[in-house]
Amino acid sequence: MNLGIFQVQQPALQRMPGLSRSLDIAVVGGGPAGAICALMLARGGARVGLVHWGGYAAGGIELVSGHARHLIERYSPDFFQKASLGVEVHETISLWDTPEPVTFNAMFNPWGAGIAIERPLFDRALRDVACMAGVLIIDDAKIVGIERSGDQWHLLMRSAAATVGDEAGSHASASFLVLATGRVAAQFVDRSPVAEPSKIALMTFLRTPVSGSVPSPGNTLYVEGMDNGWWYALPVGDGSYFAGFCTDRDEVKKRPASLKEFFVRELRNTRLLAPLLSAASGKIQISGRMAGAQVFDRMSGEGWIAVGDAAYAPDPLSGMGIELAIESAQLGAHALLKATQGSTQPHALMGFAEYEDAIRERVSRQEKTAAYHYGRL
């Protein structure tokens, strides 16, 4: 049975050893969800391969919540100390439907302080932990074909580096497939998002040292609601900030000026974040990505399961993207281990259905939270 071969035409291909690997489970995607899922599967006794391609890697600074930090340290107690990753966030200063800013201290959080991390370094450190647990890491490899034949998945990979005309590639076969490729995962199997996100996040590094009118950069997360969206600023290890503006895509489309001018103008209108913008604002570079919540019509199927953003991408307002990715990876790994340890196919599908129910319950909670906060903008 062919469930839809995914093919990509590449103008340039570089020779990769023509290797063939036989696995119990193939994980496609090397972010937090993929790495944690692969790690748990390997520790559960499965032969696991993780295929990672840097072209989809997320950049910028993201928040690892106190709870997510706790979950990671269960697998690697010295993870953050050893990897020297990120800046602890000791407090959040919020200006959201209140006349004056409100401060929340992390010492009152039962899980402790969160950490602002640089995503590429964070993701790589998690893959290293998975590798130490026995996961075969197939790095810098792009999936150019996926086909299901009988009870096996067949994956064709190419090296990320490329030369024209090279037909050699690397192959892997597996009984089960884990999609951990984030929002782009819809193209690997026959499914589609329930609704396209309506919001976009515009982001930049504010690297110039701040003026004396602002508290010295350190361990504070700033959050500010505006009429047309909301802002956040996370501390960076060099003492500067990573700022983001989440707004409707229509707001960006109808802007009268360039994207940079639009971003700077909106930033100057804020109360909490405006002082972080220095006179060197003309040098900043703006990047953007989809920001609204995204859920797919299916999160599992015959022989496959999706985890992390490939199952449900939460709105960034929640600040729980990494936490939910890890939780879904754990739930997905439990369902897969049941399926690989002697369960019949009906029992395997039942485990996948239970997994979908658990994720959809989390989707419902997040949608209610987002509706409450956006209703106050």
SELOKOL-745748 format. One record per residue (C-alpha): residue number from 1; residue in three letters; z, x, y. Coordinates in pm, 1 decimal, padded with zeros to 6 digits. Each point is the difference from the previous one (the first is absolute). Layout:
REM residues N
+-----+--------+----------+----------+----------+
! num ! residu !       pz !       px !       py !
+-----+--------+----------+----------+----------+
! NUM !    ALA !        Z !        X !        Y !
...
+-----+--------+----------+----------+----------+
//
This chain:
REM residues 377
+-----+--------+----------+----------+----------+
! num ! residu !       pz !       px !       py !
+-----+--------+----------+----------+----------+
!   1 !    MET !  00000.0 !  00000.0 !  00000.0 !
!   2 !    ASN ! -00093.3 !  00133.3 !  00339.1 !
!   3 !    LEU !  00236.8 ! -00110.7 !  00279.3 !
!   4 !    GLY ! -00211.1 !  00140.2 !  00277.0 !
!   5 !    ILE ! -00095.6 !  00365.3 !  00025.2 !
!   6 !    PHE !  00085.9 !  00149.1 !  00334.9 !
!   7 !    GLN ! -00261.1 !  00252.5 !  00108.5 !
!   8 !    VAL ! -00015.8 !  00213.5 !  00311.9 !
!   9 !    GLN ! -00314.0 !  00177.9 !  00114.3 !
!  10 !    GLN !  00098.3 !  00346.1 !  00117.2 !
!  11 !    PRO ! -00249.4 !  00217.4 !  00187.2 !
!  12 !    ALA !  00171.5 !  00317.5 ! -00117.7 !
!  13 !    LEU !  00175.7 !  00087.5 ! -00324.0 !
!  14 !    GLN !  00168.4 !  00319.5 ! -00113.6 !
!  15 !    ARG !  00019.7 !  00101.5 ! -00363.2 !
!  16 !    MET !  00325.9 ! -00084.4 ! -00162.3 !
!  17 !    PRO !  00082.6 !  00108.7 ! -00354.3 !
!  18 !    GLY ! -00145.0 ! -00263.2 ! -00232.7 !
!  19 !    LEU !  00338.7 ! -00087.7 ! -00144.7 !
!  20 !    SER !  00085.5 ! -00307.9 ! -00199.9 !
!  21 !    ARG !  00359.8 ! -00123.9 ! -00016.0 !
!  22 !    SER !  00153.6 ! -00267.4 ! -00219.1 !
!  23 !    LEU !  00303.8 ! -00170.4 !  00151.4 !
!  24 !    ASP !  00226.7 ! -00294.1 ! -00061.0 !
!  25 !    ILE ! -00001.7 ! -00091.4 !  00368.5 !
!  26 !    ALA ! -00215.8 !  00112.3 !  00290.9 !
!  27 !    VAL !  00147.4 ! -00036.6 !  00349.9 !
!  28 !    VAL ! -00256.4 ! -00002.4 !  00281.1 !
!  29 !    GLY !  00161.1 !  00090.9 !  00331.7 !
!  30 !    GLY !  00251.5 !  00267.8 !  00094.0 !
!  31 !    GLY !  00219.6 ! -00169.5 !  00259.9 !
!  32 !    PRO !  00366.2 ! -00099.9 ! -00049.4 !
!  33 !    ALA ! -00078.4 ! -00294.6 ! -00229.6 !
!  34 !    GLY ! -00237.5 !  00198.9 ! -00221.1 !
!  35 !    ALA !  00228.1 !  00303.3 ! -00023.7 !
!  36 !    ILE !  00317.4 ! -00196.9 ! -00078.9 !
!  37 !    CYS ! -00178.3 ! -00223.8 ! -00251.5 !
!  38 !    ALA ! -00152.5 !  00302.4 ! -00176.8 !
!  39 !    LEU !  00336.5 !  00177.7 !  00003.1 !
!  40 !    MET !  00178.6 ! -00293.7 ! -00165.8 !
!  41 !    LEU ! -00277.2 ! -00043.8 ! -00256.3 !
!  42 !    ALA !  00010.8 !  00368.7 ! -00096.3 !
!  43 !    ARG !  00377.6 ! -00007.2 ! -00034.1 !
!  44 !    GLY ! -00045.7 ! -00307.7 ! -00219.1 !
!  45 !    GLY ! -00213.4 !  00200.9 ! -00241.6 !
!  46 !    ALA ! -00351.9 ! -00099.8 !  00105.7 !
!  47 !    ARG ! -00287.3 !  00245.1 !  00040.5 !
!  48 !    VAL ! -00081.5 ! -00046.9 !  00366.8 !
!  49 !    GLY ! -00265.8 !  00139.1 !  00228.0 !
!  50 !    LEU !  00002.2 ! -00049.7 !  00378.1 !
!  51 !    VAL ! -00327.9 !  00026.2 !  00188.2 !
!  52 !    HIS !  00037.7 !  00085.0 !  00367.2 !
!  53 !    TRP ! -00264.0 !  00026.0 !  00269.2 !
!  54 !    GLY !  00105.8 !  00105.8 !  00349.2 !
!  55 !    GLY ! -00267.8 ! -00207.6 !  00172.6 !
!  56 !    TYR !  00222.2 ! -00307.3 ! -00016.3 !
!  57 !    ALA !  00322.5 !  00181.7 !  00087.1 !
!  58 !    ALA !  00209.0 ! -00154.7 !  00274.2 !
!  59 !    GLY !  00083.4 !  00217.3 !  00299.4 !
!  60 !    GLY !  00256.8 ! -00014.3 !  00274.5 !
!  61 !    ILE !  00374.5 ! -00056.0 ! -00016.9 !
!  62 !    GLU !  00159.4 ! -00281.5 ! -00199.5 !
!  63 !    LEU !  00353.2 ! -00118.2 ! -00059.2 !
!  64 !    VAL !  00172.0 !  00038.6 ! -00335.7 !
!  65 !    SER !  00279.3 ! -00257.2 !  00016.6 !
!  66 !    GLY !  00349.5 !  00084.6 ! -00113.2 !
!  67 !    HIS ! -00054.3 ! -00209.7 ! -00312.2 !
!  68 !    ALA ! -00334.4 !  00167.9 ! -00078.0 !
!  69 !    ARG !  00168.5 !  00338.2 !  00043.6 !
!  70 !    HIS !  00263.2 ! -00105.8 ! -00253.3 !
!  71 !    LEU ! -00268.6 ! -00110.1 ! -00247.8 !
!  72 !    ILE ! -00181.9 !  00333.7 !  00024.1 !
!  73 !    GLU !  00317.9 !  00203.4 ! -00037.3 !
!  74 !    ARG !  00068.9 ! -00180.2 ! -00328.3 !
!  75 !    TYR ! -00301.7 !  00183.4 ! -00143.0 !
!  76 !    SER !  00045.3 !  00324.7 !  00194.3 !
!  77 !    PRO !  00351.6 !  00036.5 !  00149.3 !
!  78 !    ASP ! -00091.9 !  00294.4 !  00222.2 !
!  79 !    PHE ! -00345.5 ! -00130.1 !  00095.5 !
!  80 !    PHE !  00044.2 ! -00008.9 !  00376.9 !
!  81 !    GLN !  00210.5 !  00315.8 !  00019.1 !
!  82 !    LYS ! -00234.8 !  00200.6 ! -00220.0 !
!  83 !    ALA ! -00318.1 ! -00119.9 !  00165.5 !
!  84 !    SER !  00147.7 !  00029.6 !  00351.2 !
!  85 !    LEU ! -00173.3 ! -00321.2 !  00092.7 !
!  86 !    GLY !  00043.9 ! -00206.8 !  00311.0 !
!  87 !    VAL !  00257.9 ! -00086.4 !  00261.9 !
!  88 !    GLU !  00298.3 ! -00223.4 ! -00070.0 !
!  89 !    VAL !  00000.4 ! -00318.0 !  00207.3 !
!  90 !    HIS !  00361.3 ! -00052.4 !  00106.0 !
!  91 !    GLU ! -00056.0 ! -00299.0 !  00224.9 !
!  92 !    THR ! -00251.1 ! -00263.8 !  00101.5 !
!  93 !    ILE ! -00028.5 ! -00110.9 !  00362.3 !
!  94 !    SER ! -00172.6 ! -00336.4 !  00018.0 !
!  95 !    LEU ! -00122.5 ! -00207.7 !  00292.6 !
!  96 !    TRP ! -00120.6 ! -00318.5 ! -00163.0 !
!  97 !    ASP !  00061.8 ! -00333.9 !  00167.2 !
!  98 !    THR !  00319.2 !  00133.7 !  00161.7 !
!  99 !    PRO !  00061.8 !  00073.9 !  00370.5 !
! 100 !    GLU !  00126.9 !  00349.7 ! -00079.4 !
! 101 !    PRO ! -00053.2 !  00246.3 ! -00285.7 !
! 102 !    VAL !  00211.1 ! -00042.7 ! -00312.9 !
! 103 !    THR !  00111.6 !  00301.9 ! -00204.3 !
! 104 !    PHE !  00045.8 ! -00004.9 ! -00377.3 !
! 105 !    ASN !  00181.4 !  00299.4 ! -00146.9 !
! 106 !    ALA ! -00100.1 !  00113.7 ! -00349.4 !
! 107 !    MET !  00363.6 !  00057.4 ! -00090.9 !
! 108 !    PHE !  00029.6 ! -00378.1 ! -00041.1 !
! 109 !    ASN ! -00291.2 ! -00007.1 ! -00245.9 !
! 110 !    PRO !  00135.9 ! -00006.0 ! -00358.0 !
! 111 !    TRP ! -00287.6 !  00224.0 ! -00107.4 !
! 112 !    GLY !  00045.7 !  00251.4 !  00279.9 !
! 113 !    ALA ! -00254.9 !  00153.5 !  00234.7 !
! 114 !    GLY ! -00371.9 ! -00027.4 ! -00049.6 !
! 115 !    ILE ! -00239.1 !  00292.4 !  00039.3 !
! 116 !    ALA ! -00312.6 !  00030.8 !  00215.3 !
! 117 !    ILE ! -00243.9 !  00190.8 ! -00217.1 !
! 118 !    GLU ! -00348.9 !  00147.1 !  00026.9 !
! 119 !    ARG ! -00192.9 ! -00195.5 ! -00261.9 !
! 120 !    PRO ! -00230.9 !  00270.7 ! -00142.0 !
! 121 !    LEU !  00293.9 !  00236.5 ! -00065.4 !
! 122 !    PHE !  00213.0 ! -00281.2 ! -00138.0 !
! 123 !    ASP ! -00270.3 ! -00122.8 ! -00236.6 !
! 124 !    ARG ! -00070.9 !  00350.3 ! -00128.1 !
! 125 !    ALA !  00371.1 !  00062.7 ! -00066.2 !
! 126 !    LEU !  00020.3 ! -00322.0 ! -00204.0 !
! 127 !    ARG ! -00305.4 !  00102.8 ! -00204.4 !
! 128 !    ASP !  00170.2 !  00333.8 ! -00068.0 !
! 129 !    VAL !  00303.3 ! -00184.0 ! -00139.6 !
! 130 !    ALA ! -00229.7 ! -00209.3 ! -00219.1 !
! 131 !    CYS ! -00175.5 !  00314.9 ! -00120.6 !
! 132 !    MET !  00332.8 !  00154.1 ! -00100.0 !
! 133 !    ALA !  00068.4 ! -00313.6 ! -00206.8 !
! 134 !    GLY ! -00319.0 !  00061.5 ! -00199.6 !
! 135 !    VAL ! -00259.6 ! -00197.1 !  00195.1 !
! 136 !    LEU ! -00347.0 !  00154.9 ! -00008.7 !
! 137 !    ILE ! -00101.5 !  00023.6 !  00367.5 !
! 138 !    ILE ! -00376.7 ! -00010.7 !  00053.1 !
! 139 !    ASP ! -00011.1 !  00106.2 !  00362.9 !
! 140 !    ASP ! -00278.8 ! -00030.5 !  00257.4 !
! 141 !    ALA ! -00205.1 ! -00213.6 ! -00236.5 !
! 142 !    LYS ! -00189.9 ! -00305.9 !  00114.1 !
! 143 !    ILE ! -00057.7 ! -00290.1 ! -00237.2 !
! 144 !    VAL ! -00372.9 ! -00077.9 ! -00009.4 !
! 145 !    GLY ! -00003.3 ! -00232.2 ! -00299.8 !
! 146 !    ILE !  00243.9 ! -00224.1 ! -00185.9 !
! 147 !    GLU ! -00099.0 ! -00205.7 ! -00303.5 !
! 148 !    ARG !  00194.9 ! -00188.9 ! -00263.0 !
! 149 !    SER ! -00148.9 !  00011.8 ! -00347.7 !
! 150 !    GLY !  00186.0 ! -00153.1 ! -00289.5 !
! 151 !    ASP !  00366.7 !  00077.3 !  00054.4 !
! 152 !    GLN ! -00055.7 !  00316.0 !  00205.7 !
! 153 !    TRP ! -00058.6 !  00084.1 !  00363.0 !
! 154 !    HIS ! -00250.0 !  00277.0 !  00070.5 !
! 155 !    LEU !  00021.6 !  00188.4 !  00329.2 !
! 156 !    LEU ! -00259.3 !  00235.0 !  00143.7 !
! 157 !    MET !  00120.3 !  00244.1 !  00267.6 !
! 158 !    ARG ! -00162.5 !  00247.5 !  00234.1 !
! 159 !    SER !  00152.7 !  00285.4 !  00190.5 !
! 160 !    ALA !  00076.6 ! -00077.0 !  00365.2 !
! 161 !    ALA ! -00198.5 !  00310.0 !  00096.9 !
! 162 !    ALA ! -00368.3 ! -00052.3 ! -00070.0 !
! 163 !    THR ! -00340.8 !  00155.1 ! -00039.9 !
! 164 !    VAL ! -00324.5 ! -00194.7 ! -00019.9 !
! 165 !    GLY ! -00148.5 ! -00081.0 ! -00337.5 !
! 166 !    ASP !  00293.3 !  00081.3 ! -00227.1 !
! 167 !    GLU !  00038.9 ! -00257.9 ! -00276.4 !
! 168 !    ALA !  00302.0 !  00155.6 ! -00174.3 !
! 169 !    GLY !  00325.9 ! -00182.8 !  00025.1 !
! 170 !    SER !  00333.9 ! -00057.7 ! -00161.0 !
! 171 !    HIS !  00074.3 ! -00297.8 ! -00222.2 !
! 172 !    ALA !  00317.2 ! -00173.8 ! -00107.2 !
! 173 !    SER !  00065.3 ! -00289.4 ! -00232.3 !
! 174 !    ALA !  00318.1 ! -00204.7 ! -00009.4 !
! 175 !    SER !  00135.1 ! -00317.0 ! -00153.2 !
! 176 !    PHE !  00145.7 ! -00114.8 !  00331.5 !
! 177 !    LEU ! -00099.2 !  00046.3 !  00362.3 !
! 178 !    VAL !  00236.8 !  00004.4 !  00298.9 !
! 179 !    LEU ! -00154.1 ! -00063.3 !  00341.1 !
! 180 !    ALA !  00207.0 !  00176.8 !  00266.0 !
! 181 !    THR ! -00271.4 !  00056.8 !  00258.2 !
! 182 !    GLY !  00141.2 ! -00212.9 !  00279.3 !
! 183 !    ARG ! -00205.7 ! -00255.8 !  00186.0 !
! 184 !    VAL ! -00331.7 !  00137.6 ! -00128.3 !
! 185 !    ALA !  00080.6 ! -00091.4 ! -00361.0 !
! 186 !    ALA ! -00196.0 ! -00326.8 !  00003.7 !
! 187 !    GLN ! -00319.4 !  00188.8 ! -00076.4 !
! 188 !    PHE !  00117.6 !  00132.0 ! -00339.0 !
! 189 !    VAL !  00032.8 ! -00334.7 ! -00177.3 !
! 190 !    ASP ! -00132.2 ! -00348.2 !  00057.0 !
! 191 !    ARG !  00247.1 ! -00140.3 !  00251.9 !
! 192 !    SER !  00032.1 ! -00046.2 !  00373.3 !
! 193 !    PRO !  00265.6 ! -00029.4 !  00270.0 !
! 194 !    VAL !  00137.6 ! -00347.5 !  00060.0 !
! 195 !    ALA ! -00044.9 !  00055.7 !  00373.7 !
! 196 !    GLU ! -00111.2 !  00289.6 !  00214.4 !
! 197 !    PRO !  00275.2 !  00138.4 !  00225.3 !
! 198 !    SER ! -00029.8 ! -00116.3 !  00358.7 !
! 199 !    LYS !  00194.6 !  00288.9 !  00149.3 !
! 200 !    ILE ! -00070.7 !  00364.5 !  00069.5 !
! 201 !    ALA !  00228.7 !  00294.7 !  00067.0 !
! 202 !    LEU ! -00103.0 !  00255.9 !  00263.2 !
! 203 !    MET !  00190.4 !  00327.7 ! -00035.1 !
! 204 !    THR !  00037.8 !  00341.5 !  00158.3 !
! 205 !    PHE !  00229.4 !  00301.2 !  00023.8 !
! 206 !    LEU !  00179.7 !  00037.2 !  00333.9 !
! 207 !    ARG !  00045.9 !  00372.5 ! -00038.6 !
! 208 !    THR !  00076.7 !  00106.7 !  00357.3 !
! 209 !    PRO !  00375.3 !  00044.9 !  00059.8 !
! 210 !    VAL !  00147.5 ! -00303.8 !  00169.0 !
! 211 !    SER !  00139.5 ! -00000.9 !  00351.5 !
! 212 !    GLY !  00365.1 !  00017.7 !  00095.3 !
! 213 !    SER !  00010.2 ! -00376.3 !  00061.1 !
! 214 !    VAL ! -00014.2 ! -00061.8 ! -00376.4 !
! 215 !    PRO !  00262.5 !  00088.1 ! -00261.7 !
! 216 !    SER ! -00098.5 !  00318.5 ! -00178.7 !
! 217 !    PRO ! -00222.5 ! -00061.4 ! -00299.6 !
! 218 !    GLY !  00199.8 ! -00008.0 ! -00318.4 !
! 219 !    ASN !  00093.6 ! -00262.8 ! -00252.0 !
! 220 !    THR ! -00085.7 ! -00334.0 !  00160.3 !
! 221 !    LEU ! -00255.5 ! -00261.9 ! -00100.4 !
! 222 !    TYR ! -00118.9 ! -00210.2 !  00295.5 !
! 223 !    VAL ! -00131.9 ! -00354.5 ! -00051.9 !
! 224 !    GLU ! -00123.8 ! -00223.4 !  00281.6 !
! 225 !    GLY ! -00159.7 ! -00343.8 ! -00004.4 !
! 226 !    MET ! -00265.9 ! -00089.1 !  00257.6 !
! 227 !    ASP ! -00197.6 ! -00316.0 !  00073.6 !
! 228 !    ASN ! -00307.6 !  00131.5 ! -00182.3 !
! 229 !    GLY !  00160.0 !  00199.9 ! -00281.2 !
! 230 !    TRP !  00277.6 !  00245.5 ! -00069.7 !
! 231 !    TRP !  00063.8 !  00373.7 !  00027.6 !
! 232 !    TYR !  00190.1 !  00259.4 ! -00197.3 !
! 233 !    ALA !  00068.3 !  00371.2 !  00041.7 !
! 234 !    LEU !  00125.5 !  00224.4 ! -00280.7 !
! 235 !    PRO !  00144.0 !  00350.2 !  00051.8 !
! 236 !    VAL ! -00203.5 !  00297.8 ! -00119.3 !
! 237 !    GLY !  00138.1 !  00330.1 ! -00125.0 !
! 238 !    ASP ! -00123.6 !  00195.4 !  00302.8 !
! 239 !    GLY !  00205.6 ! -00215.9 !  00237.5 !
! 240 !    SER ! -00279.8 ! -00232.8 !  00109.5 !
! 241 !    TYR ! -00085.1 ! -00356.2 ! -00105.1 !
! 242 !    PHE ! -00259.8 ! -00188.8 ! -00201.3 !
! 243 !    ALA ! -00074.1 ! -00330.0 !  00174.7 !
! 244 !    GLY ! -00178.7 ! -00308.2 ! -00125.7 !
! 245 !    PHE ! -00114.6 ! -00328.6 !  00151.6 !
! 246 !    CYS ! -00055.4 ! -00297.4 ! -00233.3 !
! 247 !    THR ! -00212.0 ! -00274.8 !  00149.2 !
! 248 !    ASP ! -00270.5 ! -00252.4 ! -00088.0 !
! 249 !    ARG ! -00342.8 !  00145.2 ! -00061.2 !
! 250 !    ASP ! -00137.7 ! -00245.7 !  00254.6 !
! 251 !    GLU !  00218.3 !  00162.1 !  00267.5 !
! 252 !    VAL ! -00164.7 !  00333.4 ! -00072.1 !
! 253 !    LYS ! -00350.9 ! -00145.7 ! -00011.0 !
! 254 !    LYS !  00027.5 ! -00164.8 !  00341.9 !
! 255 !    ARG !  00150.1 !  00304.9 !  00176.4 !
! 256 !    PRO ! -00180.8 !  00079.8 !  00327.4 !
! 257 !    ALA !  00044.0 !  00377.8 ! -00031.9 !
! 258 !    SER ! -00021.1 !  00273.1 ! -00264.8 !
! 259 !    LEU !  00237.4 ! -00006.2 ! -00295.0 !
! 260 !    LYS !  00204.8 !  00284.6 !  00145.6 !
! 261 !    GLU !  00022.2 ! -00163.1 !  00342.6 !
! 262 !    PHE !  00102.0 ! -00327.9 ! -00163.0 !
! 263 !    PHE !  00271.3 !  00171.3 ! -00204.5 !
! 264 !    VAL !  00141.0 !  00196.6 !  00294.6 !
! 265 !    ARG ! -00003.1 ! -00304.1 !  00228.1 !
! 266 !    GLU !  00189.3 ! -00210.6 ! -00253.6 !
! 267 !    LEU !  00246.2 !  00283.2 ! -00063.3 !
! 268 !    ARG !  00073.5 !  00031.4 !  00372.1 !
! 269 !    ASN !  00094.6 ! -00370.4 !  00003.7 !
! 270 !    THR !  00283.8 !  00053.1 ! -00246.8 !
! 271 !    ARG !  00360.7 !  00065.9 !  00100.7 !
! 272 !    LEU !  00127.3 !  00208.9 ! -00289.4 !
! 273 !    LEU ! -00307.2 !  00202.3 ! -00086.0 !
! 274 !    ALA ! -00167.8 !  00052.4 !  00337.1 !
! 275 !    PRO !  00223.8 !  00299.8 !  00088.5 !
! 276 !    LEU ! -00125.2 !  00173.9 ! -00316.0 !
! 277 !    LEU ! -00347.5 !  00017.4 !  00151.0 !
! 278 !    SER ! -00040.9 !  00323.1 !  00191.5 !
! 279 !    ALA ! -00247.1 !  00097.2 !  00267.8 !
! 280 !    ALA ! -00212.0 !  00152.2 ! -00278.0 !
! 281 !    SER ! -00093.9 ! -00344.3 ! -00133.6 !
! 282 !    GLY ! -00368.7 !  00076.9 !  00040.2 !
! 283 !    LYS !  00021.9 !  00240.2 ! -00295.4 !
! 284 !    ILE !  00125.0 ! -00249.3 ! -00255.3 !
! 285 !    GLN ! -00221.8 ! -00108.8 ! -00287.4 !
! 286 !    ILE !  00012.7 ! -00357.6 ! -00124.4 !
! 287 !    SER ! -00042.6 ! -00099.8 ! -00363.0 !
! 288 !    GLY !  00008.2 ! -00348.2 ! -00146.6 !
! 289 !    ARG !  00046.3 ! -00184.5 ! -00326.0 !
! 290 !    MET !  00043.1 ! -00353.6 ! -00126.1 !
! 291 !    ALA !  00355.9 ! -00116.1 !  00053.6 !
! 292 !    GLY !  00035.1 ! -00362.7 ! -00099.7 !
! 293 !    ALA !  00137.7 ! -00107.5 ! -00335.6 !
! 294 !    GLN ! -00257.2 ! -00004.2 ! -00280.0 !
! 295 !    VAL !  00036.0 ! -00156.9 ! -00342.5 !
! 296 !    PHE ! -00261.0 ! -00018.5 ! -00276.9 !
! 297 !    ASP ! -00089.2 ! -00302.3 ! -00209.6 !
! 298 !    ARG !  00090.8 !  00193.9 ! -00315.5 !
! 299 !    MET !  00242.7 !  00287.0 ! -00056.3 !
! 300 !    SER ! -00070.9 !  00054.1 ! -00368.7 !
! 301 !    GLY ! -00253.3 ! -00081.2 ! -00268.0 !
! 302 !    GLU ! -00114.8 !  00100.8 ! -00344.9 !
! 303 !    GLY !  00114.0 !  00358.8 ! -00035.4 !
! 304 !    TRP !  00069.2 !  00062.7 !  00368.6 !
! 305 !    ILE !  00272.5 ! -00041.2 !  00256.9 !
! 306 !    ALA !  00020.4 !  00068.7 !  00375.1 !
! 307 !    VAL !  00301.9 !  00152.6 !  00173.6 !
! 308 !    GLY !  00094.9 !  00077.0 !  00359.0 !
! 309 !    ASP ! -00240.0 ! -00105.5 !  00273.2 !
! 310 !    ALA ! -00262.3 ! -00065.4 ! -00268.5 !
! 311 !    ALA !  00212.9 ! -00299.6 ! -00101.1 !
! 312 !    TYR !  00153.4 ! -00095.9 !  00332.3 !
! 313 !    ALA ! -00016.4 !  00185.7 !  00330.7 !
! 314 !    PRO !  00288.7 ! -00120.6 !  00220.3 !
! 315 !    ASP ! -00018.6 ! -00030.4 !  00374.2 !
! 316 !    PRO !  00133.3 !  00321.6 !  00162.1 !
! 317 !    LEU !  00244.4 ! -00209.9 !  00199.4 !
! 318 !    SER !  00223.6 ! -00006.0 ! -00307.1 !
! 319 !    GLY !  00024.1 !  00381.0 ! -00012.7 !
! 320 !    MET !  00013.7 ! -00038.7 ! -00378.0 !
! 321 !    GLY ! -00345.9 !  00110.6 ! -00109.6 !
! 322 !    ILE !  00118.7 !  00301.2 ! -00199.0 !
! 323 !    GLU !  00303.4 ! -00185.5 ! -00133.8 !
! 324 !    LEU ! -00212.3 ! -00287.0 ! -00131.2 !
! 325 !    ALA ! -00254.2 !  00246.1 ! -00141.1 !
! 326 !    ILE !  00272.7 !  00168.4 ! -00203.3 !
! 327 !    GLU !  00146.2 ! -00330.4 ! -00116.6 !
! 328 !    SER ! -00339.7 ! -00125.4 ! -00114.9 !
! 329 !    ALA ! -00062.9 !  00332.8 ! -00177.1 !
! 330 !    GLN !  00326.7 ! -00038.6 ! -00188.8 !
! 331 !    LEU ! -00076.8 ! -00358.9 ! -00100.9 !
! 332 !    GLY ! -00354.2 !  00094.0 ! -00099.3 !
! 333 !    ALA !  00116.6 !  00296.1 ! -00207.8 !
! 334 !    HIS !  00246.4 ! -00218.8 ! -00191.3 !
! 335 !    ALA ! -00276.6 ! -00250.9 ! -00079.2 !
! 336 !    LEU ! -00237.8 !  00275.8 ! -00112.1 !
! 337 !    LEU !  00256.3 !  00172.5 ! -00221.5 !
! 338 !    LYS !  00058.7 ! -00328.0 ! -00180.6 !
! 339 !    ALA ! -00374.6 ! -00032.1 ! -00047.7 !
! 340 !    THR ! -00037.5 !  00352.2 ! -00141.8 !
! 341 !    GLN !  00298.1 ! -00004.8 ! -00232.5 !
! 342 !    GLY ! -00129.1 ! -00217.5 ! -00277.3 !
! 343 !    SER ! -00027.1 ! -00331.3 !  00182.1 !
! 344 !    THR ! -00286.1 ! -00231.1 ! -00091.8 !
! 345 !    GLN ! -00262.5 ! -00085.1 !  00259.5 !
! 346 !    PRO !  00147.9 ! -00347.9 !  00077.6 !
! 347 !    HIS !  00340.0 !  00159.4 !  00060.2 !
! 348 !    ALA ! -00160.0 !  00262.3 !  00222.5 !
! 349 !    LEU ! -00169.3 ! -00268.9 !  00208.2 !
! 350 !    MET !  00328.3 ! -00189.4 !  00021.7 !
! 351 !    GLY !  00166.7 !  00313.9 !  00137.4 !
! 352 !    PHE ! -00275.3 !  00034.6 !  00257.8 !
! 353 !    ALA !  00041.9 ! -00365.5 !  00100.5 !
! 354 !    GLU !  00372.6 !  00057.9 !  00051.5 !
! 355 !    TYR ! -00088.2 !  00300.4 !  00214.6 !
! 356 !    GLU ! -00230.4 ! -00211.5 !  00217.0 !
! 357 !    ASP !  00271.0 ! -00263.6 !  00040.4 !
! 358 !    ALA !  00247.2 !  00265.7 !  00117.5 !
! 359 !    ILE ! -00245.1 !  00142.1 !  00255.2 !
! 360 !    ARG ! -00095.1 ! -00344.1 !  00131.9 !
! 361 !    GLU !  00366.6 ! -00080.8 !  00049.7 !
! 362 !    ARG !  00024.6 !  00311.0 !  00221.1 !
! 363 !    VAL ! -00316.4 ! -00105.0 !  00181.8 !
! 364 !    SER !  00157.5 ! -00335.5 !  00081.3 !
! 365 !    ARG !  00312.5 !  00165.6 !  00142.1 !
! 366 !    GLN ! -00201.7 !  00238.8 !  00215.6 !
! 367 !    GLU ! -00223.1 ! -00276.9 !  00133.4 !
! 368 !    LYS !  00304.5 ! -00196.9 !  00114.7 !
! 369 !    THR !  00145.4 !  00306.5 !  00172.6 !
! 370 !    ALA ! -00327.5 !  00080.2 !  00176.9 !
! 371 !    ALA ! -00048.6 ! -00362.0 !  00110.4 !
! 372 !    TYR !  00348.9 ! -00003.3 !  00151.9 !
! 373 !    HIS ! -00049.2 !  00319.7 !  00201.2 !
! 374 !    TYR ! -00356.4 ! -00064.8 !  00112.4 !
! 375 !    GLY !  00106.5 ! -00345.1 !  00111.1 !
! 376 !    ARG !  00228.8 !  00170.7 !  00249.6 !
! 377 !    LEU ! -00269.2 !  00215.5 !  00158.0 !
+-----+--------+----------+----------+----------+
//
